[in-house]
Amino acid sequence: MSETLASSIKTLLKETFEGRNEGSYYTDSKPNTGVFGTLDGLTAEDASRSINGSTIAAHSDHTRYYLWVIRSMINDTDFEKDWEESWTITTVDEVKWAEIREELHIEYVSLFAEIDTIDLGKWLTNVIATIAHSAYHLGALRQMIKSLEIEK
């Protein structure tokens, strides 16, 4: 059961961040519909544009922060959460924008690898919440990009 559960969690995490696998459970069936494919090709200027009071950079960094918080909890790391701080990014240059995307990728890869080693009985709700939370932000990012396309 635990292997099946871990495999299911990894399938959904992978779809959320990398896009569809052999099929699609909730993203579009075309390529690059996960978080990483959605962010690819966006410039720092695009990521910095305020859309409905937030930016793509802020959503991306907040998603990274959420993954970091969950991983810190799982690893019993002593830390203080600051959700408001995770939303403070407004304007980024190309270097900062690349850094946000790279750190998001690192947090995802790290959590993905840990799924096989953690006590899912203890952390199941947190891990499932991570999928739901990240999928929510994927949807928000995709809607923000649609707004950018309309503006252009």
Residue pairs with C-beta under 8 A, 6 or more apart in sequence:
2 120
5 120
5 124
6 115
6 116
6 120
9 115
9 120
9 127
9 128
9 131
10 112
10 115
11 21
11 25
12 25
12 131
13 108
13 111
13 112
13 115
13 130
13 131
13 134
14 21
14 34
14 112
15 21
15 24
15 25
15 26
15 27
15 34
16 27
16 34
16 35
16 131
16 134
16 135
16 138
17 34
17 35
17 36
17 108
17 134
18 34
18 36
18 37
19 27
19 31
19 32
19 33
19 34
19 36
19 37
20 27
20 28
20 29
20 30
20 31
20 33
20 34
23 29
24 33
26 135
27 33
27 34
27 138
31 37
32 38
32 40
34 138
35 60
35 63
35 104
35 108
35 134
35 137
35 138
35 141
36 101
36 104
36 105
38 138
38 141
38 142
38 145
39 47
39 56
39 60
39 101
39 141
42 56
42 97
42 145
43 94
43 97
44 57
44 92
44 93
44 94
44 96
44 97
46 56
46 145
46 148
47 55
47 56
47 57
47 60
47 92
47 97
47 100
48 55
48 56
48 57
48 90
48 91
48 92
48 97
49 55
49 56
49 148
49 151
50 90
51 144
51 147
51 148
52 144
52 147
54 87
54 144
55 89
55 90
55 91
56 141
56 144
56 145
57 89
57 90
57 91
57 92
57 96
57 97
57 100
58 87
58 88
58 89
58 90
59 137
59 140
59 141
59 144
60 100
60 101
60 104
60 137
60 141
61 86
61 89
61 100
61 103
61 104
62 86
62 87
62 137
63 104
63 133
63 134
63 137
64 100
64 103
64 104
64 107
65 83
65 85
65 86
66 86
66 130
66 133
66 134
67 104
67 107
67 108
67 110
67 111
67 130
67 134
68 107
69 79
69 81
70 111
70 126
70 127
70 129
70 130
71 77
71 107
71 110
71 111
71 114
72 79
73 123
73 126
74 114
74 118
74 123
74 126
89 96
89 100
92 100
111 127
111 130
115 127
118 127
120 127
